[in-house]
Amino acid sequence: MTNRLPKGRGAQSDGADTNASHQPVRQVTPGATTLIVYFSRSGNTEAQARTAAQYLGADSYELVVAHPYPVDYRASVDRATRERENREWPALLTADLPDLSQYQLILLGHPIWAMTPANPMRQFLEQFGNQLAGKRLASFATNAGYGAGDTQQVLARLTPASTVVLPNYSIQDVHLERTVSAFKRWLDQTKGESSL
Ligand SMILES: Cc1cc2nc3c(=O)[nH]c(=O)nc-3n(C[C@H](O)[C@H](O)[C@H](O)COP(=O)(O)O)c2cc1C
């Protein structure tokens, strides 16, 4: 992740998603039962994912697209729109995806793009949704002020054999830092047995 604070509408990517200055995050621990799978173009969702991993003591896996989105926000929106309209979701580099059978709870983190989960998370769900069968799931998102859109419905539709245990937690990018305690309260609920 870059030093620049990425939050806010129109946030720039560093041109290599958030990975220009470090390897993609892949933290796998023997015995861990919670995994956070996330995508972040400009760092906001990565900040949330880091908070979640530290707070829960969970493993983490960052989704990386084969072809990074452009640095420029508008150019990224244009590409994302084309992909969505053509339903040509971006290829992911998942050769090092952890063995999902280890985990009971999987948290999915992603930005909201066009009022739905960002295209790389959509691709993950299309490709690996079946492998989440029998697991407890919940998702968190960051957005620029327009909410989570149809995230909950997309998650339920693409993971029919999983149990979605909580409503999506979606927060506006500029409020990330001041809402950490609310996010932690949501994370607390992921540990419980309650289901929707
Ligand atoms: C292609 C694209 C589409 C977006 N569409 C929306 C949207 O529909 N609603 C919204 O509130 N924010 C939208 N945003 C803003 C991002 O959701 C928001 O800035 C988010 O925090 C970025 O997360 P990241 O830094 O983890 O990539 C969009 C951003 C991009 C790049």
The ligand as an ORCA input file, in Angstrom:
! r2SCAN-3c Opt
* xyz 0 1
  C     -14.871      1.539    -10.819
  C     -15.403      2.179     -9.554
  C     -16.772      2.248     -9.335
  C     -17.277      2.788     -8.152
  N     -18.642      2.788     -7.951
  C     -19.138      3.227     -6.762
  C     -20.550      3.172     -6.480
  O     -21.365      2.705     -7.269
  N     -20.990      3.647     -5.282
  C     -20.130      4.149     -4.348
  O     -20.591      4.557     -3.292
  N     -18.789      4.215     -4.592
  C     -18.272      3.765     -5.764
  N     -16.904      3.804     -5.988
  C     -16.013      4.278     -4.929
  C     -15.352      3.135     -4.138
  O     -16.303      2.152     -3.771
  C     -14.728      3.633     -2.840
  O     -13.869      4.739     -3.050
  C     -13.976      2.478     -2.141
  O     -13.639      2.859     -0.820
  C     -12.687      2.101     -2.882
  O     -12.119      1.007     -2.197
  P     -10.593      0.556     -2.372
  O      -9.746      1.730     -1.954
  O     -10.474     -0.602     -1.454
  O     -10.389      0.195     -3.798
  C     -16.383      3.300     -7.175
  C     -15.008      3.263     -7.409
  C     -14.512      2.713     -8.588
  C     -13.019      2.667     -8.827
*
